[in-house]
Amino acid sequence: VSLVESGGGSVQSGGSLRLSCAPRGLPFTGNCMGWFREGPKKGRVAVATIDSDGYTTYIEAVKGRFTISQDYSNNTLYLQMNSLKPEDTARYYCAAEELAPRCMVSAGTAAFGYWGQGTQVTVSS
């Protein structure tokens, strides 16, 4: 299984970016997908998750601004990020887990066994 992220970059506060993740060797069906981020001097934390039924969870800090989605036709996971803030600056990671019993942001990093290399998002004020 490999996860390849793309779509990071530098934007000004209030701007938008869309991250993509293409899981190879792991279909969406029955599995849990998530986006995490790791900021300067901070640990890796969950941002959003989605299960194969389309059930999504988000951390409070991004609710109403970020949207996680998955496209079954091309097996791609997305994170649409709007109204970006400087505090959103971080390296963003795609994560996946097979048959995860709890597909929620509260499950944390320990619940995910597959990780991408990450893509950097920088938001300037």
Solvent accessible surface area in square Angstrom, and as a share of the most:
residue,aa,sasa,rsa
1,V,85,0.49
2,S,55,0.36
3,L,10,0.05
4,V,84,0.48
5,E,20,0.09
6,S,61,0.39
7,G,37,0.35
8,G,31,0.29
9,G,28,0.27
10,S,94,0.61
11,V,29,0.17
12,Q,135,0.60
13,S,57,0.37
14,G,53,0.51
15,G,24,0.23
16,S,58,0.37
17,L,32,0.16
18,R,133,0.49
19,L,0,0.00
20,S,24,0.15
21,C,1,0.00
22,A,23,0.18
23,P,4,0.02
24,R,147,0.54
25,G,69,0.67
26,L,5,0.02
27,P,82,0.51
28,F,2,0.01
29,T,99,0.57
30,G,33,0.32
31,N,12,0.06
32,C,1,0.01
33,M,0,0.00
34,G,0,0.00
35,W,0,0.00
36,F,1,0.00
37,R,26,0.09
38,E,61,0.27
39,G,12,0.12
40,P,96,0.61
41,K,213,0.90
42,K,130,0.55
43,G,52,0.50
44,R,81,0.29
45,V,77,0.44
46,A,8,0.06
47,V,0,0.00
48,A,0,0.00
49,T,0,0.00
50,I,9,0.05
51,D,32,0.16
52,S,33,0.21
53,D,134,0.69
54,G,40,0.38
55,Y,121,0.46
56,T,47,0.27
57,T,16,0.09
58,Y,44,0.17
59,I,43,0.22
60,E,135,0.61
61,A,60,0.47
62,V,0,0.00
63,K,104,0.44
64,G,88,0.85
65,R,32,0.12
66,F,6,0.02
67,T,74,0.43
68,I,5,0.02
69,S,47,0.30
70,Q,27,0.12
71,D,48,0.25
72,Y,110,0.42
73,S,105,0.68
74,N,84,0.43
75,N,48,0.25
76,T,17,0.10
77,L,0,0.00
78,Y,32,0.12
79,L,0,0.00
80,Q,57,0.25
81,M,0,0.00
82,N,61,0.31
83,S,59,0.38
84,L,1,0.01
85,K,82,0.35
86,P,52,0.33
87,E,110,0.49
88,D,0,0.00
89,T,31,0.18
90,A,4,0.03
91,R,86,0.32
92,Y,0,0.00
93,Y,24,0.09
94,C,0,0.00
95,A,0,0.00
96,A,0,0.00
97,E,41,0.19
98,E,80,0.36
99,L,141,0.70
100,A,21,0.16
101,P,136,0.85
102,R,122,0.45
103,C,13,0.08
104,M,73,0.32
105,V,28,0.16
106,S,79,0.51
107,A,18,0.14
108,G,24,0.23
109,T,53,0.31
110,A,104,0.81
111,A,30,0.24
112,F,11,0.05
113,G,51,0.49
114,Y,66,0.25
115,W,72,0.25
116,G,7,0.06
117,Q,149,0.66
118,G,10,0.10
119,T,18,0.11
120,Q,80,0.35
121,V,0,0.00
122,T,51,0.30
123,V,8,0.04
124,S,55,0.36
125,S,124,0.80
